[in-house]
Amino acid sequence: MDFGTLLLMLGLSYALGVLWYDLLPGELPGRVWRVAAYPFLGIFIAHTLLQPAFSADPAFGGLHLITTVIGSLVAVVVDWVITRARRPSLVTEPELRRAPATS
């Protein structure tokens, strides 16, 4: 693996981690490294396992884009499910807040 590919993978894993954690009904993990760690692992596993499956997958900088998105999404969903199963008290409904009355 080239050094540039590693840096691209780190950047994409953080960016996709922020995207997926924000889209899931919950909130970003408190630790910044966790936002990038699980998508990074998912991207690595997806590139290892799914590479022969997607022959028409476009590549950029040594990373196949569809495989990268699938791997990061699956890793974040698995982390989210495990976190919710271990700590169900974190699952809360969104709270409606009223704006202060101005007169």
Backbone torsions as a table, in degrees:
resi	resn	phi	psi	omega
1	MET	NA	134.1	177.9
2	ASP	-76.8	157.4	179.4
3	PHE	-65.0	-38.2	178.1
4	GLY	-64.3	-38.1	177.3
5	THR	-65.7	-38.9	177.5
6	LEU	-63.4	-44.0	178.0
7	LEU	-64.5	-40.7	176.7
8	LEU	-63.0	-40.8	179.3
9	MET	-65.8	-39.2	176.3
10	LEU	-63.5	-45.7	179.4
11	GLY	-64.1	-44.1	178.7
12	LEU	-67.0	-37.4	-179.7
13	SER	-65.8	-38.6	177.4
14	TYR	-68.4	-46.3	-178.5
15	ALA	-63.4	-45.0	179.0
16	LEU	-70.1	-32.0	175.7
17	GLY	-62.9	-45.2	177.1
18	VAL	-61.8	-42.4	179.4
19	LEU	-62.1	-52.0	-175.2
20	TRP	-69.1	-40.3	178.8
21	TYR	-66.2	-31.4	177.1
22	ASP	-74.2	-31.8	-179.7
23	LEU	-77.8	-27.5	177.6
24	LEU	-72.9	150.4	178.9
25	PRO	-72.5	90.0	-177.6
26	GLY	177.2	-148.8	179.4
27	GLU	-142.0	167.4	178.5
28	LEU	-64.6	144.1	175.1
29	PRO	-61.2	154.1	-177.8
30	GLY	-67.4	-29.3	-178.5
31	ARG	-98.2	132.2	-176.2
32	VAL	-65.2	-38.0	-176.9
33	TRP	-63.8	-28.2	-179.4
34	ARG	-70.2	-30.0	178.8
35	VAL	-63.4	-34.3	-179.1
36	ALA	-97.0	-23.4	-172.9
37	ALA	-67.4	-49.3	-177.3
38	TYR	-68.5	-43.8	174.0
39	PRO	-61.9	-36.1	177.8
40	PHE	-61.3	-46.0	178.2
41	LEU	-64.2	-41.0	178.2
42	GLY	-63.8	-40.3	177.8
43	ILE	-64.4	-43.3	179.8
44	PHE	-62.0	-46.7	-179.8
45	ILE	-66.6	-40.6	179.8
46	ALA	-63.6	-40.4	178.3
47	HIS	-68.8	-27.7	177.6
48	THR	-76.8	-42.2	-173.8
49	LEU	-91.9	-38.0	-171.5
50	LEU	-95.8	-2.7	-174.7
51	GLN	-55.7	-46.5	179.2
52	PRO	-69.2	-19.1	-174.7
53	ALA	-75.3	-33.1	-175.7
54	PHE	-113.3	90.3	-178.8
55	SER	-80.4	-22.7	-178.9
56	ALA	-96.9	15.5	-178.5
57	ASP	-74.3	121.5	179.1
58	PRO	-68.0	144.2	-178.2
59	ALA	-116.1	146.3	175.6
60	PHE	-142.8	121.1	178.4
61	GLY	63.9	27.4	-179.9
62	GLY	89.3	-3.9	178.8
63	LEU	-110.5	134.3	176.0
64	HIS	-85.7	125.7	-167.2
65	LEU	-68.4	-45.1	-179.0
66	ILE	-66.9	-40.8	177.4
67	THR	-63.3	-38.4	178.9
68	THR	-64.6	-45.3	-179.6
69	VAL	-65.8	-44.2	179.8
70	ILE	-63.5	-46.2	-178.8
71	GLY	-62.7	-42.9	-179.7
72	SER	-68.7	-39.4	179.2
73	LEU	-64.6	-45.7	179.9
74	VAL	-62.5	-41.9	-179.7
75	ALA	-64.9	-40.8	179.5
76	VAL	-68.8	-39.4	178.2
77	VAL	-64.8	-42.5	177.7
78	VAL	-62.2	-44.6	178.4
79	ASP	-62.7	-42.1	-179.5
80	TRP	-63.9	-43.2	180.0
81	VAL	-65.1	-44.2	179.8
82	ILE	-65.0	-42.0	178.6
83	THR	-62.4	-42.6	-179.6
84	ARG	-69.8	-32.7	178.6
85	ALA	-71.6	-34.7	-178.6
86	ARG	-80.8	-32.9	-178.5
87	ARG	-132.0	78.9	-177.7
88	PRO	-67.2	-15.1	179.7
89	SER	-69.2	-15.8	179.5
90	LEU	-78.3	-15.6	-179.8
91	VAL	-79.9	109.2	-179.2
92	THR	-129.4	155.5	175.5
93	GLU	-82.0	147.3	177.3
94	PRO	-63.9	140.8	-177.2
95	GLU	-95.8	131.2	177.1
96	LEU	-83.9	131.1	179.3
97	ARG	-120.8	136.7	178.4
98	ARG	-94.0	144.9	176.4
99	ALA	-72.8	145.1	178.3
100	PRO	-63.9	142.1	-178.7
101	ALA	-71.1	130.6	176.4
102	THR	-109.6	135.2	179.2
103	SER	-128.6	NA	NA
